[in-house]
Amino acid sequence: MFDPKKLEALAERQKDWEEATLGDALDKHPERSDEFMTTSSEPVGRLYTPLDVADLDYERDLGFPGEYPFTRGVHATMHRGRLWTMRMFAGFGTAEETNARYKYLLDHGETGLSVAFDMPTLYGYDTDAPEALGEFGKCGVAIASLADMEILFDGIPVDEVTTSMTINGPAAVIWAMYIVMAEKRGIPPEALGGTIQNDILKEYIAQKEFIFPPEPSMRLVVDTFEYGSRHLPRWNTISISGYHIREAGSTAAQELAFTLADGLEYVRWGIERGMDVDEFAPRLSFFFNAHNDFFEEIAKYRAARRIWAREMKETFGAQNPRSWLLRFHTQTAGCSLTAQQPENNIVRTTWQALAAVLGGTQSLHTNSMDEALALPSEYAVKVALRTQQLIAHESGVANTVDPLAGSYFVEAMTNRIEEEAYAYFHKVEALGGVIPAIEKGFFQREIAEAAYRYQTEIDSHRRVIVGINEFEEDEPVRIPLLEMDPEGYERQVARLERVRRDRDGQRLEATLQALRAAARGSENTMPYILDCVRAYATLSEIMGVFREVFGEYREPTII
């Protein structure tokens, strides 16, 4: 893009500027610090010019929105044509309580639902299982059977509203409950739109809510790919998630690299199943974090689209342009929220959300100000939703596509993050691939070292966190906090007992036996899971079959 002679002249001109104008300025007003860095501890230069992007080729590196390599966005008009889906993460206590919250959010302008499940559900246990004791409804809604799913979405038009479900180990089972819930209301699978997270690789890397060993877990993921591509054409059967990798302490480049490495591994498994890449790749979706460093996050999203398009087209030979698209949901950084001065979290969330929008997200969840203290109250979640609506309708940032393109700083940072991602790809490949790298503790160690470095920067005051190591206050929390129904647990257990008592025992046992045989063989398990759900098998019963056949995973100790 740049004339070599003009770049040479610019380099001389910059040298003169540094010696004269800059030198005088520094003598009179020294800079605030000897060290400026991103949230990922990467150094930030004083000034960026065409010299920092001298090799930039517009057609190769940027292109036009809606065209390869999609750096500038997956759609030609982006948010001028359609705003991102405003999808607040919600779930607590019983299905009744969460259903009421969904209706509240939809009434206040939310355009998509996102389900948080409680810890027993995430680990595949019924509410009254011994392993679930004390964890009912604390971090999400409890779903133990089809009866719960029916109540959770009662009165909600699931053929009109898309639903995202943050579930991984039991994803196939929870998805089956959603499909059957709609089926019982006369809504066919092809009418359903939404996403199951279903990203088991990141569980081994960061979140640790795995159940089975990697290989059988990957089999279940590919079963959903195969079933979804043939029966639910509007459904994203995976949301390949960097969010939890970042929440565990990774840098932006690690989040990007590890997430895309996982995505490419899922593609390999789908192809090995015998599926054509273009049969399932268009329904792959991604989920990224929006952390504190405004420009670093924007650069991360732009680099992600470019890398994914290139790898899908050139490495896997995908022919359908939709297979090249990296479509993603974003959530603002939960780990950046502070219990101290929780109102400050509104401001943090605002610029994080703004970065996601400027980075071209398709869907967005803004965290609530109180989430470092409790599950969000109605008041806090409404403020978080209004934050998105204000950005969409009053800020002006959605009026043009990729407005920061061409910024020397943003383009240089996009290139730098891309280079770091490929360096990590090569390290993972040298270790034998994603699963061997997990088993050797590579990802876990890299994240732990980054998290430790970040915390030491706070402790040593190299990094300022408002309200934590600067501008502290010793005042009580002034905002209202959520209180759950104290009788919710008893109501949930009573419903579960009713389900077990009223169902057809012979039909139940026949479906579980058929699922057991399928799991021991090589058939796609989804049709058998659906039959179990229709017979009102509980989550523990279905997952118990898989535990029996696949065994449970115990993570090796990594030092």
C-alpha positions in Angstrom: 0.0 0.0 0.0 2.9 2.4 0.6 5.6 3.7 -1.7 9.0 2.5 -0.5 10.6 5.9 -1.2 8.0 7.6 0.8 8.5 5.2 3.7 12.2 5.9 3.6 11.5 9.6 3.8 9.0 9.1 6.5 11.6 7.2 8.6 14.0 10.1 8.3 11.2 12.5 9.2 10.2 10.5 12.2 13.8 10.4 13.4 13.9 14.3 13.2 10.6 14.5 15.1 12.0 12.3 17.9 15.1 14.4 18.3 13.4 17.8 18.1 9.7 18.0 18.9 9.5 14.9 21.0 12.8 15.6 22.8 11.6 19.1 23.8 8.3 17.8 25.0 9.8 15.1 27.2 12.2 17.6 28.7 9.3 19.8 29.8 6.6 17.1 30.5 8.0 13.6 31.1 5.7 10.7 30.3 3.6 9.3 33.1 5.5 6.0 33.1 8.5 4.3 31.6 6.2 1.4 30.7 2.9 1.3 28.7 1.3 -2.0 28.0 -1.9 -3.8 27.1 -4.0 -5.9 29.3 -1.9 -8.8 27.9 1.3 -7.2 29.1 2.3 -6.4 25.5 4.3 -3.1 25.1 2.5 -0.2 23.5 4.5 2.1 21.4 4.4 5.9 21.7 3.4 6.4 18.1 2.3 4.3 15.1 2.8 5.3 11.5 2.8 3.6 8.1 6.3 2.3 9.0 4.5 -0.1 11.5 2.3 -1.6 8.7 4.7 -1.2 5.8 3.9 -4.7 4.4 0.1 -4.2 4.6 -1.7 -5.3 1.4 -5.3 -4.1 1.3 -6.7 -6.9 -0.8 -4.7 -9.7 1.0 -5.0 -8.4 4.5 -8.2 -6.3 4.7 -10.4 -6.6 1.7 -14.0 -5.5 1.8 -16.7 -6.4 4.4 -18.5 -9.6 3.5 -15.6 -10.8 1.3 -12.6 -12.9 1.9 -10.6 -12.6 4.2 -13.4 -11.0 6.2 -11.0 -8.9 8.4 -13.5 -6.1 8.1 -16.6 -8.1 8.9 -18.6 -11.2 7.8 -21.4 -9.1 6.3 -21.2 -6.3 3.8 -23.3 -3.9 5.8 -22.6 -5.2 9.3 -24.5 -3.3 11.9 -25.9 -0.8 9.4 -28.1 -3.6 8.1 -28.8 -5.5 11.3 -27.7 -4.8 14.9 -26.1 -7.5 16.9 -28.3 -9.9 18.9 -28.6 -8.5 22.5 -28.4 -11.7 24.5 -28.2 -11.4 28.3 -26.9 -14.4 30.1 -29.6 -15.5 32.6 -30.4 -18.4 34.8 -30.9 -19.0 38.6 -32.8 -21.3 40.9 -35.8 -23.0 39.4 -37.1 -23.1 35.9 -40.0 -20.9 37.0 -37.8 -18.1 38.3 -35.6 -18.1 35.2 -38.6 -18.2 32.9 -39.9 -15.1 34.6 -36.5 -13.4 34.1 -36.5 -14.3 30.4 -39.9 -12.7 30.0 -38.7 -9.6 31.8 -35.7 -9.3 29.5 -37.7 -9.8 26.3 -40.2 -7.2 27.5 -37.3 -4.7 27.9 -35.9 -5.2 24.4 -33.6 -8.3 24.6 -33.5 -10.0 21.2 -32.1 -13.4 22.1 -32.0 -15.7 25.1 -28.9 -17.2 26.8 -29.2 -19.9 29.4 -26.9 -20.3 32.4 -27.2 -23.7 34.1 -26.3 -24.6 37.7 -23.3 -26.6 38.6 -25.1 -30.0 39.0 -26.6 -29.6 35.5 -23.2 -28.6 34.0 -21.7 -31.9 35.5 -24.7 -34.0 34.3 -26.4 -34.6 37.7 -30.0 -34.4 38.9 -30.8 -31.8 41.5 -31.2 -34.4 44.3 -28.0 -36.4 43.4 -25.6 -36.7 46.3 -22.9 -35.0 44.2 -25.2 -32.0 43.7 -25.8 -31.3 47.4 -25.6 -27.5 48.2 -25.2 -26.4 44.6 -28.8 -26.1 43.5 -29.5 -23.0 41.4 -26.5 -21.0 42.6 -24.8 -20.2 39.2 -27.7 -20.9 36.9 -30.9 -22.7 36.5 -31.4 -26.4 37.4 -32.5 -28.6 34.5 -32.9 -32.3 35.5 -35.5 -33.5 33.0 -37.7 -32.6 30.1 -40.3 -31.3 32.6 -37.9 -28.6 33.7 -37.1 -27.6 30.1 -40.9 -27.3 29.4 -41.3 -24.9 32.3 -38.2 -22.9 31.4 -39.5 -22.0 28.0 -43.2 -21.9 28.8 -44.9 -19.0 26.9 -41.7 -18.2 25.0 -41.9 -18.4 21.1 -38.8 -20.5 20.6 -39.4 -20.6 16.8 -39.0 -16.8 16.8 -36.3 -16.2 19.4 -32.9 -17.7 19.2 -31.6 -19.5 22.3 -27.9 -19.9 23.3 -27.2 -22.6 26.0 -23.9 -22.6 27.9 -23.5 -26.3 28.4 -20.6 -28.6 27.5 -20.3 -32.1 28.9 -24.0 -32.8 28.8 -24.6 -30.6 25.8 -26.1 -33.3 23.6 -28.7 -34.2 26.3 -29.7 -30.6 27.2 -30.0 -29.9 23.4 -32.2 -33.0 23.1 -34.5 -31.7 25.9 -34.8 -28.4 24.0 -35.7 -30.1 20.7 -38.3 -32.3 22.4 -39.8 -29.4 24.3 -40.4 -27.6 21.0 -41.6 -30.9 19.4 -44.2 -31.3 22.0 -45.5 -27.8 21.2 -45.7 -28.7 17.5 -42.5 -26.8 16.5 -40.3 -28.8 14.1 -36.5 -29.0 14.6 -35.8 -27.1 11.4 -37.6 -24.0 12.8 -35.3 -23.8 15.8 -32.4 -21.3 15.9 -29.7 -21.0 18.5 -26.5 -22.4 19.8 -25.2 -25.0 22.2 -21.7 -24.2 23.5 -20.7 -27.9 23.3 -16.9 -26.9 23.4 -15.4 -29.7 25.4 -11.8 -29.0 24.5 -11.8 -25.7 26.3 -13.1 -27.5 29.4 -9.8 -29.5 29.6 -7.8 -26.4 28.9 -9.5 -23.9 31.2 -13.0 -24.3 32.7 -12.6 -27.9 34.0 -16.2 -29.0 33.7 -15.3 -32.1 31.7 -16.9 -35.4 32.5 -15.5 -38.1 30.1 -12.1 -38.6 28.5 -11.3 -36.4 25.5 -11.9 -39.0 22.7 -15.5 -40.1 23.7 -16.3 -36.5 24.5 -15.2 -35.5 21.0 -17.4 -38.3 19.6 -20.5 -36.7 21.2 -19.6 -33.3 19.9 -19.3 -34.7 16.3 -22.6 -36.6 16.8 -24.3 -33.2 17.3 -22.5 -31.7 14.2 -23.8 -34.6 12.1 -27.3 -34.6 13.5 -27.7 -30.8 13.4 -26.4 -30.5 9.8 -29.2 -32.8 8.7 -32.1 -31.9 11.0 -31.6 -28.4 12.5 -30.2 -26.2 9.7 -30.5 -23.0 11.7 -28.7 -24.3 14.8 -25.1 -23.7 15.7 -24.0 -27.0 17.1 -20.9 -25.5 18.8 -19.7 -22.2 20.1 -16.0 -22.6 20.2 -15.1 -20.6 23.3 -12.2 -18.4 24.1 -14.2 -16.7 26.8 -13.4 -19.2 29.6 -9.7 -19.4 28.4 -9.5 -15.6 28.9 -11.3 -15.8 32.2 -8.8 -18.3 33.4 -6.0 -15.7 32.9 -4.8 -16.0 29.3 -3.6 -13.1 27.2 -5.6 -11.9 24.2 -3.2 -13.8 21.8 -3.5 -17.0 23.8 -7.3 -16.7 23.9 -7.3 -16.3 20.1 -4.7 -19.0 19.4 -6.1 -21.7 21.7 -9.7 -21.0 20.6 -8.8 -21.3 16.9 -6.6 -24.3 17.5 -9.6 -26.0 19.2 -11.8 -25.0 16.2 -9.5 -26.5 13.7 -9.4 -29.7 15.7 -13.2 -29.9 15.6 -13.0 -29.5 11.9 -10.5 -32.4 11.6 -12.8 -34.6 13.7 -15.8 -33.8 11.5 -13.9 -34.6 8.4 -12.6 -37.9 9.9 -16.3 -38.8 10.6 -16.8 -38.7 6.9 -18.6 -35.4 6.6 -17.7 -32.9 3.9 -16.3 -29.8 5.5 -18.9 -27.6 3.9 -21.6 -29.9 5.4 -21.0 -28.7 8.9 -18.5 -25.8 8.9 -21.2 -23.1 8.1 -22.8 -23.8 11.5 -19.6 -23.5 13.6 -19.7 -20.4 15.8 -17.3 -18.8 18.2 -17.5 -17.1 21.6 -14.9 -14.5 22.7 -14.2 -12.4 25.7 -14.2 -8.6 25.6 -11.5 -7.5 28.2 -10.3 -4.2 29.3 -7.8 -3.1 26.6 -10.0 -1.5 24.0 -7.8 -1.6 21.0 -6.2 -5.0 21.7 -9.7 -6.6 21.8 -10.7 -5.0 18.5 -7.5 -6.2 16.9 -8.1 -9.7 18.3 -11.5 -10.0 16.6 -10.2 -8.8 13.3 -7.3 -11.2 13.3 -9.6 -14.0 14.3 -11.7 -13.6 11.2 -8.7 -13.4 8.9 -7.0 -16.5 10.3 -10.2 -18.6 10.3 -11.0 -17.7 6.7 -7.5 -18.5 5.5 -7.3 -21.8 7.3 -10.8 -23.0 6.2 -10.1 -22.1 2.6 -6.5 -23.0 2.2 -5.9 -25.7 4.7 -9.2 -27.6 4.6 -10.3 -26.7 1.1 -13.8 -25.4 2.0 -15.6 -24.3 -1.1 -18.7 -22.7 0.5 -17.9 -19.1 1.4 -20.1 -19.5 4.5 -17.6 -22.1 5.8 -14.9 -19.3 5.8 -16.9 -17.0 8.1 -16.0 -16.7 11.7 -19.3 -15.7 13.3 -19.0 -14.9 17.0 -20.8 -14.0 20.2 -19.0 -11.8 22.8 -19.4 -11.4 26.5 -17.8 -8.7 28.5 -15.1 -9.8 30.9 -16.5 -11.2 34.1 -13.0 -11.4 35.6 -12.6 -7.7 35.3 -15.5 -7.0 37.5 -14.9 -5.9 41.1 -16.9 -6.4 44.3 -15.5 -3.0 45.5 -17.3 0.0 44.0 -19.6 -2.2 41.8 -21.0 0.8 40.0 -17.5 1.1 38.3 -18.4 -2.1 36.5 -21.0 -0.3 34.4 -18.2 1.8 32.9 -15.9 -1.2 32.4 -18.7 -3.1 30.7 -19.5 -0.2 28.4 -16.1 0.2 26.8 -15.7 -3.6 26.6 -19.1 -3.8 24.8 -18.0 -0.9 22.5 -14.9 -2.9 21.6 -17.0 -5.9 20.7 -19.3 -3.8 18.5 -16.4 -2.1 16.7 -14.7 -5.5 16.3 -17.8 -6.8 14.4 -19.6 -9.1 16.9 -22.8 -10.8 15.8 -24.1 -11.2 19.4 -23.3 -9.6 22.7 -23.9 -10.1 26.4 -23.0 -7.3 28.8 -22.3 -8.3 32.4 -24.2 -6.7 35.2 -22.6 -4.5 37.8 -23.3 -6.8 40.7 -21.9 -10.1 39.3 -18.8 -10.0 41.5 -21.2 -10.2 44.5 -24.2 -12.3 43.3 -26.3 -13.4 40.4 -27.6 -10.3 38.7 -30.7 -8.5 40.0 -33.4 -7.3 37.7 -32.2 -3.7 38.3 -28.6 -4.5 37.4 -29.5 -6.6 34.3 -31.7 -3.9 33.0 -28.8 -1.4 33.2 -26.6 -3.9 31.4 -29.1 -4.3 28.6 -29.6 -0.6 28.4 -25.9 -0.2 27.9 -26.1 -2.2 24.7 -29.1 -0.3 23.5 -27.4 3.1 24.1 -24.3 1.9 22.1 -26.6 0.7 19.3 -28.9 3.8 19.1 -27.0 6.8 20.5 -23.2 6.4 20.1 -23.0 6.4 16.3 -20.5 3.5 16.2 -22.9 1.2 14.3 -23.4 3.6 11.5 -20.3 2.5 9.5 -18.5 -0.7 8.9 -15.1 -1.3 10.6 -14.4 2.4 11.3 -11.0 1.7 12.8 -9.6 0.0 9.7 -6.5 1.7 8.5 -5.5 2.9 11.9 -1.7 2.3 12.0 -2.1 1.2 15.6 -5.0 -1.2 15.1 -3.6 -2.7 11.9 -0.1 -3.2 13.6 -1.8 -4.8 16.6 -4.0 -7.0 14.4 -0.8 -8.3 12.6 1.0 -8.8 15.9 -1.8 -10.9 17.4 -2.0 -12.9 14.2 1.7 -13.7 14.3 1.5 -14.8 17.9 -1.4 -17.0 17.1 0.5 -18.8 14.4 3.5 -19.2 16.7 1.2 -21.0 19.1 -0.3 -23.2 16.3 3.3 -24.4 15.5 4.0 -25.2 19.2 0.7 -27.2 19.5 1.5 -29.1 16.2 5.0 -29.9 17.6 3.4 -31.5 20.6 1.2 -33.7 18.5 -2.0 -31.7 18.3 -4.6 -30.3 20.7 -5.4 -33.4 22.7 -1.7 -34.4 23.3 -1.0 -30.8 24.2 -3.8 -30.8 26.8 -2.5 -34.1 28.3 1.0 -32.6 28.5 -0.4 -29.5 30.3 0.8 -27.1 27.7 -2.3 -24.8 27.5 -2.8 -25.0 31.2 0.8 -23.9 32.0 0.7 -21.1 29.5 -2.5 -19.7 31.0 -1.2 -20.1 34.5 2.0 -18.2 33.8 0.0 -15.3 32.1 -2.4 -15.1 35.0 0.4 -15.0 37.5 2.2 -12.3 35.6 -1.0 -10.2 35.5 -1.6 -10.5 39.2 2.0 -9.6 40.1 1.6 -6.5 38.0 -1.4 -5.5 40.1 0.4 -6.4 43.3 3.5 -4.4 42.4 1.4 -1.4 41.2 2.7 -1.7 37.7 -1.0 -2.0 36.7 -3.7 0.2 38.2 -7.2 -1.3 38.9 -9.5 1.5 40.1 -11.0 0.7 43.5 -8.5 -2.2 44.1 -5.0 -0.7 44.3 -5.9 2.9 43.6 -8.8 5.1 44.6 -10.0 2.6 47.2 -13.0 3.3 49.4 -14.3 1.6 52.6 -18.0 1.9 52.0 -20.8 -0.7 52.1 -22.4 -1.9 48.9 -25.4 0.3 48.0 -27.0 -1.6 45.2 -29.8 -4.2 45.6 -28.7 -7.9 45.3 -30.7 -10.8 44.0 -32.5 -13.1 46.5 -33.7 -16.4 45.3 -36.9 -18.3 46.3 -36.0 -20.1 49.5 -38.6 -22.8 48.6 -37.2 -23.4 45.1 -35.2 -26.5 46.0 -38.1 -28.3 47.6 -40.3 -27.4 44.5 -37.6 -28.7 42.1 -37.1 -32.0 44.0 -40.9 -32.6 44.2 -41.2 -32.1 40.4 -38.3 -34.5 39.8 -39.9 -37.1 42.1 -43.2 -36.6 40.2 -41.5 -37.2 36.9 -40.0 -40.5 38.1 -43.3 -41.7 39.5 -45.5 -40.9 36.5 -43.4 -42.0 33.5 -43.6 -45.3 31.7 -40.9 -47.5 33.4 -40.7 -50.1 30.6 -40.4 -47.4 27.9 -37.7 -45.7 30.0 -35.6 -48.8 30.4 -35.9 -49.7 26.8 -34.6 -46.3 25.7 -31.7 -46.3 28.1 -30.7 -49.8 27.0 -30.8 -48.7 23.3 -28.6 -45.7 24.2 -26.1 -48.0 26.0 -25.8 -50.2 23.0 -25.3 -47.2 20.7 -22.7 -45.7 23.0 -20.8 -49.0 23.0 -20.9 -49.1 19.2 -20.3 -46.4 16.6 -23.7 -45.1 15.8 -24.7 -41.5 16.2 -26.1 -41.2 19.7 -28.4 -38.2 19.2 -31.5 -40.2 18.0 -31.1 -42.5 21.1 -30.7 -39.5 23.5 -33.9 -37.9 22.0 -35.8 -41.2 22.6 -34.6 -41.2 26.3 -35.7 -37.6 26.7 -39.1 -38.3 25.3 -39.4 -41.1 27.9 -38.6 -38.5 30.6 -35.3 -40.0 31.5 -33.5 -37.6 33.8 -30.1 -36.0 33.2 -28.4 -38.3 35.7 -29.9 -41.4 34.1 -28.8 -40.5 30.6 -25.3 -39.2 31.6 -25.0 -42.3 33.8 -25.2 -44.5 30.7 -22.3 -42.5 29.2 -20.3 -42.6 32.5 -20.7 -46.4 32.5 -19.6 -46.8 28.9 -17.0 -44.1 28.6 -15.7 -43.7 32.2 -14.8 -40.4 33.9 -11.8 -38.3 33.2 -9.2 -37.5 35.9 -6.9 -34.7 34.9 -3.2 -35.5 35.3 -1.2 -33.5 37.8 0.8 -30.8 36.0 3.7 -29.2 37.8 
